[in-house]
Amino acid sequence: MSLSSLRSTSDITPLSGANSLTASETDWQQLCQQVCVTSHALHACFVLFNANEELPHLFYSEHWPLLSEWQTHDYQHILQKNLFYHPLSKPNSTLKNYLAIPIKRGHISGLLLLHFSGNLPTLNEKNKQLLDTFAMHGALLFQANQPKLKHRRVSISRHLIQRFKKVLNQAATPISAFDASGKCVFWNLACERVFGWHSEEMTQHESPICLFYPEETERQLVMKEARALGRSSFKEWHPFNKAGQRLGILCTSISLTEGISLCICHDITEQKKWLKQQHLAPNVFESSYDGIIISDPNHRITHVNPAFTRITGFSAAEVVDRYPYVFKYLLSNPEFYHYLAAQLKVKDHWQGELNSQRKSGEDCALLLAITAVRDHSGNILNHVTVLSDITHLKQHEANLRHQAFHDALTGIPNRLLFSELLERAIYRCQRKQSQLAVCYLDLDGFKAINDNFGHAAGDALLIEISQRLNSRTRACDALARLGGDEFVLLCTEFESREECADILERIQAVIREPVLLEAETVYVSASIGVALYPDDADHAELLLRYADQAMYQAKKQSKDTYVFFDTLNK
């Protein structure tokens, strides 16, 4: 028997010289293709012997390799020796890349012969049962197409399902069957577990696809795609389960006789979720706005993301395989690194702020959150550090704090900050048993200048006076604007009233100096009221009030002078 003796057909061909069969070539094509897809074989061949016939009937997939090397006695030898489910070699070869599955039904016997490209896959009990199902399907298809058995064709598929119902029902893989109208005729336990509907619910439902795809438009698209799909390939579908959850189902369909389709599925829902998470994790790492550092259990850096480079200025090549403390900019105080390492030995999380510097030397503020990642045994696998650049936030906080405690026009402290500075000064004087003076200043002649030259000129005058006073203020003193043309000066560390008076006279002298406004020279002076601690009062509020009263007395006297509060009643 040679290849030239074969009668040419499309994909599946009975051997020329064997008894001619009336089986639909399409049925055998689909069956052989499905066997190959399911078993991962390159080719499949059904070898069937009918009673009282010497030559076998062969039905095989396209390009069945070296068919002429297999002779009838080779097939009979496999049958007689029961060489099934074990690796076989073709005649005159030592490469064992064939596998035989027995076929026996009534007067029909034979085998399903599979050809693989290399080593045979592991044949577990579930795979063995599935291959037995394919072998029995071949026997039934062969039997159905013999003329004298034509009247039994209508019941073959249902009979096949019923015969193997116990095996199929216990299979770990979801297996179901549907007739030509779409009704379910078989629904195994794995289907119940995956989809949620019991077998009775499915087999009694008029249109089960409505359960999987409740929305009409989607259902029509699915049905259209299913009709266009080849029967031999796996396709991913996304039906709903009984709980209303979307599933990921990999499914293929085997066409049986009388329009029945056997569906073999694999639930890949969790696998899809896992793959999505695996895809999401690196995307989060790469696209995170915050910097991320991954280090080993000994704190050696293994990975950094692009945001880390943007924030710190250090590239991945500069930091990977090194320890954080070697970067004098990143950790300006190496002792802080050792403190962190000690903290992470006793707890798995640390969060706090760090004043640092970028690679360029620019100061920055960072918020660090460090977490230890452990395995199931409690051993540390990695440390993950998330660093947020809070420099702008700190700058904004500083600006708000400055605005809350400083005069918007002149930039010097306001009443709120002065009250705090006065409280601190009183506390220091209490400890040192020293004295201080609160000097309340009101500018003489300011209103006339403001009226004649306008508010802009008045503001310019206030700024100039504040700058002069600030330049004459000692480090131990404080200056504030209370509002309008009123200022207050805190003087400390003087030994006597006379020394304080000397300070006031210098202040008055600097205020009297001419001021150039819009090409005009103007002059102002100051009336000053003074209250002393502890002679006049020992509370900040009283000292400020008494100084204000003394200032009004200076205004009444002659202006451009100063008055001590304790002289008011004398």
TADA-V959826 format. One line per field, one symbol per residue. psi: psi as a letter, one per 20 degrees, with the letter a starting at -180 (. if undefined). A space follows every 10 residues. Layout:
BEGIN
psi=???
END
This chain:
BEGIN
psi=prhiipppae hppqpphrpp qjqphgghgg ggghggggik qgqqppoppq pjphqqppor rplpplhiip rghgghgggh ilmqjqpqqr pkqionkqpp pqpoocjprb qopppqhcqq qpnrhghghg hhggghgggg gghhjpgijh iihhjgghhg ghhjggghhi qhppprqqah ijqpiqorhh gggghhqrgh gghiphnhhh ghnhpgghgh gghghhhipq iiqqqprmrq ahijqpropp qqppoarkjp popprpokgh gggghgghhg ghggghiphq qppprrhjjp phqqrhhggh ghiprhhhhp jrqhiiohgg nhohhhghgg hhgihiqjqp prqpoaqrhi ipqqpqoqop pppqahijqp grppppppok ghghggghgg gghhjqphgh irqagghhgg hggggggghg hilarrpooo ppppjggggh ghirhghggh ggggghhggh hiprhirqqq piqckprppo prlqhrhghg hhghhhghgh hiqqpooljq prqrappppp pqpjghrjqg ghghghhggh ghhhghfjrl rqpqhiihj.
END
